[in-house]
Amino acid sequence: MVVTPVELLELVMTGWFGYRLVRSPRDRGLWVIVVALVLLLLGEAFVISALRTWSEGVITAGMGKLIQNCALVLGFCAVLLFFLLSASGARYASGRPEERPRVPLRGWCDGAAAVVVCVVVTLSMAATPPRLQAGAYPASGRLQDAALDRPEVVAFYAVALVYFTYSCGAAAFWAVRYGRESGSRVRFGLWLAAAGMVLFGLASAGRGVYVAAAGLGAAAPDALAGGASSLIEVGAVLWISGLLAVGVAARWATLRVWLHHRRQYRALRPLWERLHRAFPEDALDHTRREPGRLWRDRFSAAQVHRAFWRRAIECRDGLSKLSPWLRDVGCDPEADPAEQAEAVQRALELRASGHTPSSSAPLLVAAPSTTAATVDTDVSQLVRLARALDIHD
């Protein structure tokens, strides 16, 4: 059993998406794509060869070819369903029953067609005498070696190839449509995957023409089947590259958010430390972690995000509690960060001296500069104040 580089890449990609599914088991989009990848992997010749070897003859040549084609049919159906649901705006990741992705009528029809194709190829295989199956359905996949003079063999290949042509073309259409609604990085990957599906569809159509011509007794050029095999190889590379590009784009976006939150978490330290000493009761996390756990938390995406939001909230809460003393030191909410930092420092010193504030009215400092304030703009102002405090020291 020889594994080609493309097949090895397909194994790696399936394992990577499977790992992501283990990390996010509620992501229904990942469930669909992992099922599709596993089915398409099962349709590879080297997997069928391995299954036949491990089964010690239980899986015959004909049964192996049947498993291969049915796996490819269901795999392409799952790919089509994934893009169909994505383009329809289905919310995959939600765990709430009312927000589960609803399969449109088109998806049900495509699924029913896939089941019908599997039934037809099964009946075609059953109609082939067992002693002829090994020769009629060559493990190499070369149509030139298949017994295309037998009607059941022609039906086996023709029905599956017609479905492959349709499902690959439809999946490419939906992938392009979904790509138009996505960001530039995801769009590039989806269009690469769509190009791979187009080549799969063209290869299936070419093989279908070859099978039809041979079944009718006409002379079918071998170059037609050979060229289709080349298209499949190129299409596989594009398909895998497209999915990997989408995955890399998603990981890159996650990494950028992680780096941004980590930088802002560190930048907030000068402000947070002063407010935490003044108002320790505002701490949102009182748990104590082991030293090894603390080291892992520094690089855990979830822990970095949680720590960032806790620090930002604690800073805002601390400034809110400090606002009566800020009023007494004459803090101007419209002043620049340097002046506000000086006012915060004097207010903290005034509070530490035991001074009773003259008013309990709140005062908003480090306020977002725009009326359409967001969480990011609010945290950015806190970071500016924290940096000004650090320089003030």
C-alpha positions as CSV (number, residue, x, y, z in Angstrom):
1,M,0.0,0.0,0.0
2,V,1.6,3.2,-1.2
3,V,0.3,6.6,0.0
4,T,0.8,9.5,-2.3
5,P,1.7,13.0,-1.1
6,V,-1.9,14.2,-1.9
7,E,-3.4,11.3,0.1
8,L,-1.0,12.0,3.0
9,L,-2.1,15.7,3.0
10,E,-5.7,14.6,3.0
11,L,-5.0,12.4,6.0
12,V,-3.3,15.3,7.8
13,M,-6.2,17.7,7.0
14,T,-8.8,15.2,8.2
15,G,-6.9,14.7,11.4
16,W,-6.6,18.5,11.9
17,F,-10.3,19.1,11.4
18,G,-11.0,16.1,13.7
19,Y,-8.8,17.8,16.4
20,R,-10.7,21.0,16.0
21,L,-14.0,19.1,16.4
22,V,-12.7,17.6,19.7
23,R,-11.9,21.1,20.9
24,S,-15.3,22.4,19.7
25,P,-17.8,19.5,19.8
26,R,-20.8,21.8,19.6
27,D,-19.8,23.3,16.3
28,R,-22.2,21.6,13.9
29,G,-20.3,23.1,10.9
30,L,-17.2,21.1,11.9
31,W,-19.3,18.0,12.4
32,V,-20.6,18.2,8.8
33,I,-17.2,18.9,7.3
34,V,-15.4,16.2,9.3
35,V,-18.0,13.7,8.3
36,A,-17.5,14.8,4.7
37,L,-13.7,14.5,5.0
38,V,-13.9,11.0,6.6
39,L,-16.2,9.8,3.9
40,L,-14.1,11.2,1.1
41,L,-11.0,9.6,2.8
42,L,-12.8,6.3,2.9
43,G,-13.3,6.6,-0.8
44,E,-9.6,6.7,-1.5
45,A,-8.1,3.6,-3.1
46,F,-5.4,3.2,-0.5
47,V,-7.9,3.1,2.4
48,I,-10.0,0.4,0.6
49,S,-6.8,-1.6,0.0
50,A,-6.0,-1.3,3.7
51,L,-9.5,-2.4,4.7
52,R,-9.3,-5.4,2.4
53,T,-5.9,-6.4,3.9
54,W,-7.0,-6.0,7.5
55,S,-10.3,-7.9,6.9
56,E,-8.3,-10.8,5.5
57,G,-10.5,-11.4,2.5
58,V,-13.9,-10.6,4.1
59,I,-14.1,-7.4,2.0
60,T,-14.0,-8.6,-1.6
61,A,-12.9,-6.6,-4.6
62,G,-16.5,-5.8,-5.5
63,M,-17.5,-5.0,-1.9
64,G,-14.5,-2.7,-1.7
65,K,-15.5,-0.8,-4.9
66,L,-19.0,-0.5,-3.6
67,I,-17.8,0.9,-0.3
68,Q,-15.6,3.3,-2.1
69,N,-18.3,4.7,-4.4
70,C,-20.9,4.9,-1.7
71,A,-18.5,6.7,0.5
72,L,-17.7,9.2,-2.3
73,V,-21.4,9.8,-3.0
74,L,-22.2,10.5,0.6
75,G,-19.0,12.5,1.1
76,F,-19.8,14.8,-1.8
77,C,-23.4,15.1,-0.5
78,A,-22.0,16.2,2.9
79,V,-19.8,18.8,1.2
80,L,-22.7,20.1,-0.8
81,L,-24.8,20.2,2.4
82,F,-22.1,22.1,4.2
83,F,-21.8,24.9,1.6
84,L,-25.6,24.9,1.2
85,L,-26.2,25.6,4.9
86,S,-23.3,28.1,5.0
87,A,-24.6,30.1,2.1
88,S,-28.1,30.1,3.7
89,G,-26.7,31.7,6.8
90,A,-27.2,28.8,9.2
91,R,-25.9,29.3,12.7
92,Y,-23.7,26.2,13.1
93,A,-22.0,26.8,16.5
94,S,-25.1,27.5,18.6
95,G,-26.0,24.8,21.1
96,R,-29.6,26.1,21.6
97,P,-32.3,23.9,19.9
98,E,-34.2,26.9,18.5
99,E,-31.0,28.0,16.6
100,R,-30.0,24.7,15.1
101,P,-29.4,24.9,11.4
102,R,-32.5,24.0,9.4
103,V,-31.8,21.9,6.3
104,P,-33.7,23.5,3.4
105,L,-35.8,21.5,1.0
106,R,-32.9,21.5,-1.5
107,G,-30.7,19.8,1.0
108,W,-33.2,17.0,1.7
109,C,-33.6,16.4,-2.1
110,D,-29.8,16.2,-2.5
111,G,-29.6,13.7,0.4
112,A,-32.5,11.6,-1.0
113,A,-30.7,11.6,-4.4
114,A,-27.5,10.4,-2.7
115,V,-29.4,7.5,-1.0
116,V,-31.0,6.6,-4.4
117,V,-27.6,6.5,-6.0
118,C,-26.2,4.3,-3.3
119,V,-29.1,1.9,-3.7
120,V,-28.6,1.8,-7.5
121,V,-24.9,1.1,-7.3
122,T,-25.6,-1.6,-4.7
123,L,-28.1,-3.3,-6.9
124,S,-25.7,-3.1,-9.8
125,M,-23.0,-4.7,-7.8
126,A,-25.3,-7.4,-6.6
127,A,-26.3,-8.1,-10.3
128,T,-22.6,-8.7,-11.1
129,P,-21.6,-12.4,-10.6
130,P,-19.0,-12.6,-7.7
131,R,-16.5,-14.4,-9.9
132,L,-16.5,-11.4,-12.3
133,Q,-16.4,-8.6,-9.8
134,A,-12.6,-8.4,-9.4
135,G,-12.2,-8.0,-13.2
136,A,-15.3,-5.9,-13.7
137,Y,-14.4,-3.3,-11.1
138,P,-10.6,-3.0,-11.1
139,A,-9.0,-1.8,-7.8
140,S,-6.8,0.6,-9.8
141,G,-9.8,2.7,-10.8
142,R,-8.8,2.6,-14.5
143,L,-12.0,2.6,-16.6
144,Q,-10.0,1.1,-19.5
145,D,-9.7,-2.1,-17.4
146,A,-13.4,-2.3,-16.4
147,A,-15.9,-4.6,-18.0
148,L,-17.9,-1.9,-19.7
149,D,-19.6,-4.4,-22.0
150,R,-21.8,-5.5,-19.2
151,P,-24.9,-3.3,-18.5
152,E,-24.8,-3.7,-14.7
153,V,-21.1,-2.4,-14.7
154,V,-22.1,0.5,-16.9
155,A,-25.0,1.4,-14.6
156,F,-22.7,1.1,-11.6
157,Y,-20.2,3.7,-13.0
158,A,-22.6,5.9,-14.9
159,V,-25.1,6.6,-12.1
160,A,-22.3,7.4,-9.6
161,L,-20.5,9.6,-12.1
162,V,-23.6,11.6,-13.0
163,Y,-24.1,12.3,-9.3
164,F,-20.5,13.2,-8.8
165,T,-20.8,15.7,-11.7
166,Y,-23.9,17.3,-10.3
167,S,-22.8,17.4,-6.6
168,C,-19.3,18.8,-7.4
169,G,-20.8,21.5,-9.7
170,A,-23.4,22.5,-7.1
171,A,-20.9,22.5,-4.2
172,A,-18.6,24.7,-6.3
173,F,-21.5,27.1,-7.0
174,W,-22.5,27.4,-3.3
175,A,-18.8,27.7,-2.2
176,V,-18.4,30.7,-4.6
177,R,-21.6,32.2,-3.4
178,Y,-20.6,31.8,0.3
179,G,-17.2,33.1,-0.5
180,R,-18.6,36.4,-1.8
181,E,-20.2,36.9,1.6
182,S,-17.0,36.1,3.5
183,G,-13.8,38.0,4.3
184,S,-11.0,38.2,1.8
185,R,-8.9,35.5,3.4
186,V,-11.7,33.0,3.8
187,R,-12.9,33.9,0.3
188,F,-9.6,32.9,-1.3
189,G,-9.7,29.5,0.4
190,L,-13.3,28.9,-0.6
191,W,-12.6,29.8,-4.2
192,L,-9.7,27.5,-4.2
193,A,-11.9,24.7,-2.9
194,A,-14.5,25.6,-5.5
195,A,-12.0,25.3,-8.3
196,G,-11.1,21.9,-7.0
197,M,-14.7,20.9,-7.0
198,V,-15.1,22.2,-10.6
199,L,-12.2,20.0,-11.7
200,F,-13.8,17.0,-9.9
201,G,-17.0,17.7,-11.7
202,L,-15.2,18.0,-15.1
203,A,-13.3,14.8,-14.4
204,S,-16.5,13.0,-13.5
205,A,-18.2,14.2,-16.6
206,G,-15.3,13.1,-18.8
207,R,-15.3,9.6,-17.2
208,G,-19.1,9.5,-17.6
209,V,-18.7,10.2,-21.3
210,Y,-16.1,7.4,-21.6
211,V,-18.4,5.0,-19.7
212,A,-21.4,5.9,-21.9
213,A,-19.5,5.5,-25.1
214,A,-18.0,2.2,-24.1
215,G,-21.4,1.0,-23.0
216,L,-22.9,1.8,-26.3
217,G,-20.1,0.0,-28.1
218,A,-18.5,3.2,-29.5
219,A,-14.8,3.8,-29.6
220,A,-13.9,5.9,-26.5
221,P,-10.5,7.5,-26.5
222,D,-8.3,6.3,-23.6
223,A,-7.0,9.9,-23.3
224,L,-10.5,10.9,-22.1
225,A,-10.3,8.6,-19.0
226,G,-6.5,9.4,-18.5
227,G,-7.1,13.2,-18.7
228,A,-10.0,12.8,-16.2
229,S,-7.6,11.1,-13.7
230,S,-5.1,14.1,-14.1
231,L,-8.0,16.5,-13.4
232,I,-8.8,14.6,-10.2
233,E,-5.2,14.9,-9.0
234,V,-5.1,18.6,-9.6
235,G,-8.6,19.1,-8.2
236,A,-7.6,17.2,-5.0
237,V,-4.7,19.6,-4.5
238,L,-6.9,22.7,-5.0
239,W,-9.7,21.3,-2.8
240,I,-7.3,20.4,0.1
241,S,-5.4,23.7,-0.3
242,G,-8.7,25.6,-0.2
243,L,-9.8,24.0,3.0
244,L,-6.5,24.5,4.6
245,A,-6.5,28.1,3.5
246,V,-9.9,28.6,5.2
247,G,-8.6,26.9,8.4
248,V,-5.4,28.9,8.4
249,A,-7.3,32.1,7.9
250,A,-9.6,31.3,10.9
251,R,-6.5,30.4,13.0
252,W,-4.8,33.6,12.0
253,A,-7.8,35.7,12.9
254,T,-7.9,33.9,16.3
255,L,-4.2,34.5,16.8
256,R,-4.5,38.2,16.0
257,V,-7.3,38.6,18.7
258,W,-5.1,36.6,21.2
259,L,-2.1,38.8,20.6
260,H,-4.2,42.0,20.7
261,H,-5.8,41.0,24.0
262,R,-2.5,39.9,25.5
263,R,-0.9,43.3,24.6
264,Q,-3.8,45.2,26.0
265,Y,-3.8,43.1,29.1
266,R,-0.2,44.0,29.8
267,A,-0.7,47.6,28.9
268,L,-3.5,47.9,31.5
269,R,-1.2,46.7,34.3
270,P,-0.1,50.2,35.6
271,L,-3.7,51.3,36.0
272,W,-5.0,48.0,37.3
273,E,-2.3,47.5,39.9
274,R,-3.1,50.9,41.5
275,L,-6.8,50.4,41.5
276,H,-6.5,46.8,42.7
277,R,-4.4,47.9,45.7
278,A,-7.1,50.5,46.5
279,F,-10.1,48.3,45.9
280,P,-9.0,44.6,46.3
281,E,-12.6,43.6,46.8
282,D,-13.3,44.3,43.2
283,A,-11.2,41.4,42.0
284,L,-13.3,39.1,39.8
285,D,-11.0,36.0,40.1
286,H,-10.1,34.8,43.6
287,T,-9.0,31.3,42.6
288,R,-5.5,30.3,43.3
289,R,-3.7,28.2,40.6
290,E,-0.7,25.9,40.7
291,P,2.5,27.3,39.3
292,G,2.3,24.9,36.3
293,R,-1.3,26.0,35.7
294,L,-0.2,29.7,35.8
295,W,2.4,29.0,33.1
296,R,-0.2,27.3,30.8
297,D,-2.7,30.1,31.4
298,R,-0.3,32.6,29.8
299,F,-0.7,30.9,26.5
300,S,-4.2,29.5,26.7
301,A,-6.4,31.5,24.3
302,A,-9.5,31.1,26.6
303,Q,-7.6,32.1,29.7
304,V,-5.9,35.1,28.0
305,H,-9.3,36.4,26.8
306,R,-10.9,35.9,30.3
307,A,-7.9,37.6,32.0
308,F,-8.1,40.5,29.6
309,W,-11.8,41.1,30.1
310,R,-11.5,40.7,33.9
311,R,-8.7,43.3,34.0
312,A,-10.6,45.8,31.8
313,I,-13.8,45.4,33.9
314,E,-11.8,45.8,37.2
315,C,-10.2,48.9,35.9
316,R,-13.5,50.5,34.9
317,D,-15.1,49.5,38.3
318,G,-12.1,50.9,40.2
319,L,-12.3,54.2,38.3
320,S,-16.0,54.4,39.1
321,K,-15.4,53.9,42.8
322,L,-12.5,56.4,42.7
323,S,-14.6,59.1,41.0
324,P,-15.7,60.9,44.2
325,W,-12.0,61.6,45.1
326,L,-11.4,62.4,41.4
327,R,-14.0,65.2,41.7
328,D,-12.2,66.5,44.8
329,V,-8.9,66.8,43.1
330,G,-10.5,68.7,40.2
331,C,-10.2,66.0,37.5
332,D,-11.4,67.2,34.1
333,P,-13.1,64.3,32.1
334,E,-12.2,66.2,28.9
335,A,-8.5,66.5,29.7
336,D,-5.8,64.6,27.9
337,P,-4.6,61.2,29.4
338,A,-1.5,62.7,31.0
339,E,-3.6,65.2,33.1
340,Q,-6.1,62.5,33.9
341,A,-3.3,60.2,35.0
342,E,-2.0,62.8,37.3
343,A,-5.5,63.3,38.7
344,V,-5.9,59.6,39.3
345,Q,-2.6,59.5,41.2
346,R,-3.6,62.4,43.4
347,A,-7.0,60.9,44.0
348,L,-5.5,57.6,45.1
349,E,-3.2,59.4,47.5
350,L,-6.1,61.5,48.8
351,R,-8.1,58.3,49.4
352,A,-5.2,56.6,51.1
353,S,-4.8,59.5,53.5
354,G,-8.3,58.9,54.8
355,H,-10.0,61.9,53.1
356,T,-13.8,61.8,53.0
357,P,-15.1,62.8,49.6
358,S,-17.4,65.8,49.4
359,S,-19.7,64.2,46.8
360,S,-20.6,60.6,45.8
361,A,-21.6,61.6,42.3
362,P,-19.8,59.5,39.6
363,L,-17.3,60.9,37.2
364,L,-16.5,59.3,33.9
365,V,-12.8,59.4,33.1
366,A,-11.0,57.8,30.1
367,A,-14.2,58.0,28.2
368,P,-14.4,56.9,24.6
369,S,-14.0,59.9,22.2
370,T,-16.9,59.0,20.0
371,T,-20.6,58.8,20.7
372,A,-20.8,55.4,19.0
373,A,-18.7,53.8,21.7
374,T,-17.8,50.2,21.6
375,V,-16.0,47.9,24.0
376,D,-12.8,48.2,22.0
377,T,-12.9,52.1,22.1
378,D,-13.6,52.0,25.9
379,V,-10.6,49.6,26.5
380,S,-8.4,51.7,24.2
381,Q,-9.0,54.8,26.4
382,L,-8.2,52.8,29.5
383,V,-5.0,51.7,27.9
384,R,-4.1,55.3,27.1
385,L,-4.7,56.2,30.7
386,A,-2.6,53.3,31.9
387,R,0.3,54.2,29.7
388,A,0.1,57.8,30.9
389,L,0.3,56.5,34.5
390,D,3.3,54.4,33.6
391,I,5.0,57.5,32.2
392,H,4.0,59.5,35.1
393,D,6.0,57.3,37.5
